[in-house]
Each structure stands twice: as C-alpha cells, then as structure tokens.
C-alpha cells in the first residue's frame, strides 16, 4: 500500500494527538506525522514549507498530504487557521487535504464546519473514519 | 268725619248769625276767635298737605284746608259786615259757601280712596308681619349661608381628601414603577445568569468531552498493548468502557440541553413537513426500532406541516419515539401512532403508544424536570422530556400528557399555528 506524503495533527490536546498519531502509525498511513499544539505553530511551519525555507534534507520538514485540524485551540483556533491557510499559494494548497475534527455532534462548531465545506469528523478518530477519509480523498493511495 | 260735622255746624251757626241782627262786642270776640281758629286749622292743614308725600291724603287735607279757610272767610265777613247786609258780601259769602260745599262734595268722592288708606294699627300689623317675613327671610338666608358654608367646607374637605388620595396614589405609582424597574433589572439579571449557566453547561460539556474521549482512546490503546489471554482483564475493560460511555452520553445530553436553551432566530423557522422529519428520526433510531420490534404508523393528513425549526422538531420526535421505545411493555408488541390535528390556534401533534404508562398523579408534577427518572430498568438520561418541554415553552407552545399505567401514554404537543405562506400567527 502506498503511503501518504505526510500528515499534520493540529490539536492543543497532547493526548489526543498522541492517540491519533498512534492510530495512524498502526494503520501505516504515512511515515511522516507531525504534531502541533495550535494553529499558529502549524501555520508558521506550513508557511516556511510553502516558501521553501527549510532544509530539504531534514525529515522534520515535509509538505503534508493531509491535515487533521482541531477547532478549539488557544492562540489560533481551527477557523482562524483555515482563513490563513486559504491565503497560501494556490499551487501549494491544491494537493493538501484538510479535515476538521470536532468533539460534538450537536454544536455550533459542527454547523460552522459544515458551512466551511471541508471534511469534518467527530472525535474520537477511529480506523473506520480514517479509512473513509482515505477512500474519499486519496483513492490512488489504496492500490 | 269729625271735621266734617264740625264744619257743617259752623256753617249753620254762620247762617244763624247772618239771620240775627245787631250783635254786641261779645259776639264779635267770638267771631274773631272762630276766624282765628278756622285760619289756624286751615294753616295747619295746608302745612300738613304740603309736608305729606302721599297724594291721596294731600288732596283731602287740602280740601279740609279749603273748607276751613272758606269757613274762616265767612266768619271774617261776619266781623267785617256786622249788619249782615250788602250784596257784594252776600255774593262772596255765597261763593265761599259754594267752594266749601264743593270741597265737601270732593271729599265724598275721596271716601273710597280714604277708606283704602290702611289704619295705623293695620299698618303696624302689616309692618310687623312684614318684619316677621323679613326676619324669616333673613333667618332663611342665614340658614342658606350656613348650609352653603357647610357645603363649601365639605367641598374643601373632599378636595383635600382627593388631593391627599391623589398624592398617595402618585406615591403608590412611583413605588410601583420603582418595583417594576427593580423587577425588570432582576429579570434581566436572571436572564443573564441563565445564559451564563447555559454557556457554562455548553462549554463544560464540550471541554470535558475531549478528556473523556482521550480516556476511552487510552483504554483502547492499553487493551491493544496487553496480551489477549487475560479474561479477568477484559471484564474490567468492559466495565471501564461502559463507564466512559456513560460519561460521554451524559455530556452529550448536557450539550443538547444547553443547545436547545438558545433562542431561535427567524431564519431557523420554516414550514416543516412532519412526515419528512419523521423519516429522518426513523433513520436515526433504526437500530432501537428494529430491536424493539416496534410498529410505527403516522397520519399527518389534517395538518401535514408546521412553522417550526426543523432541528427542534427532529429533537421532539426523536425524544418522544425513543421514550416510547424505552418504556414499552415487554409482554406485547409496541405500537406507536403519530397524528396531527387543528385545535383553535394550535397545531397539535399526538404521539400515542401502548407502553407501560405511568401514574400521572404520582409523577405528573416532576415529569418534565431535568434529570428526573422514574424507572431504573432502562437506560435513560432524564433529559428527554425536559428538552421537549423546553422546546415547546421556547416557542409559545405547550405539552400535555395522558397516561394509564399498563395501557400506554399519549403526548400532546401544541404548536402555535402559523400561516402557511406568510409565517404569521393564525
């Protein structure tokens, strides 16, 4: 099975990042997974990558194929991150899939996530949910 | 009358004197005295006539005066002409006599007028009567004035009372206004606190959810890391899973409760078809519906739609149907029947089941309270009916329950009827 180029996990909840990291590793979706504690850190990272300001040899820096984004975070929340992300280079963005992770089924967040027209998943992340995401957005990876 | 007789007798006397001849000095003295008396009387009468201001008496006095003067004149002629001869004197005497007689005749004519003149006694009587009347009138006036004063006094007292009452009323109004203001402020405070509480519940439930999900995830991770040949551990994990799931469900319920507290905006209201929402609910409750073997029938032909929030109607139907499933009678297959009807200004949704029912006398009061549960044989959250009540209250509707223990329960939801097209209240 072909693996994803790389995955970013953006969530202020360390344990959640840990669990999602573990799940994705066990599913062998990607070799490269990075965690960020809030939207700003993640955006700064992405900006550097999009501008090519990084050491190409370092495995720490990569362009992700999938970003799992929590909504409620300190410093910069998921929606703020989204609006900044949309200002990035179109070419850079076109092969990056964003998915929102929300805690509740019934909340204002769900409505906003639905309105933003990008994928959103409810926590907890499960094998089935990840598989669904891969089926929808990365059909070429499956073979 | 007295004067008249006096007057006639001297005339006769004069006539007699005229007939006598050769009187002496004594006679002359008598004549002089008589003339003097006549003239004096006449003078007095004329004076009186001059002084009197009533015409009737003036005339009479004048006439008497003329008679007296005439009498005096005749007697003075007697003195003048002692012999009683001479034609001229005779003529004068005759003229005087005629004038006196004329005056006497005129006096006769004046009799009715004189008779009409009231006597002094009568006048006095009349006068005193008049005075009495005047007194009477004065007394009446006095009484009138007194009663008027009394009236004025009363009016003054009354207006004073009215003013006092008015002031009291004004004070009362002021204090009520103040109380109303305080009430509004208190109410505002309460609304704010309620909103704060809703926010608190919402954020608490949302923020607690993450850690709970983490615990669930970590439990799963531990289970995966452990060897699978430990049955005593798997029992522990089952209990752990169950507990975590319960916390998770409670938090979801709390989030749901805080969500429905939030007031609706106009955009959220639309004409919703009962049948559409029921289909969605059936889809969501597919599993429990199948497990319970419930048969669900509906007839919305009378009023197929209601002007409401689709989301809220979904919550209502979901809660009512899962309530029926939870409290079904295990001895017989569950039938749930939904229907609508129009009642006055309400669209009424009826959800009827043949479940275990309940004693409303015992539980009716607390039926819609938050976290109140009356059964322990099924898993319930104690928020379903509360949510139903809150949704109906928030939308000016109401909920009614009919139930017979052992036979079933019927929930009646009253929605405010709105015009199909304008959305205005009917």
Interface residues (C-beta under 8 A of the other chain):
Chain A: X13 X15 X16 X19 X22 X72 X103 X104 X105 X106 X107 X123 X124
Chain B: X202 X205 X206 X207 X209 X210 X211 X213 X214 X216 X217 X218 X221 X252 X255 X256 X259
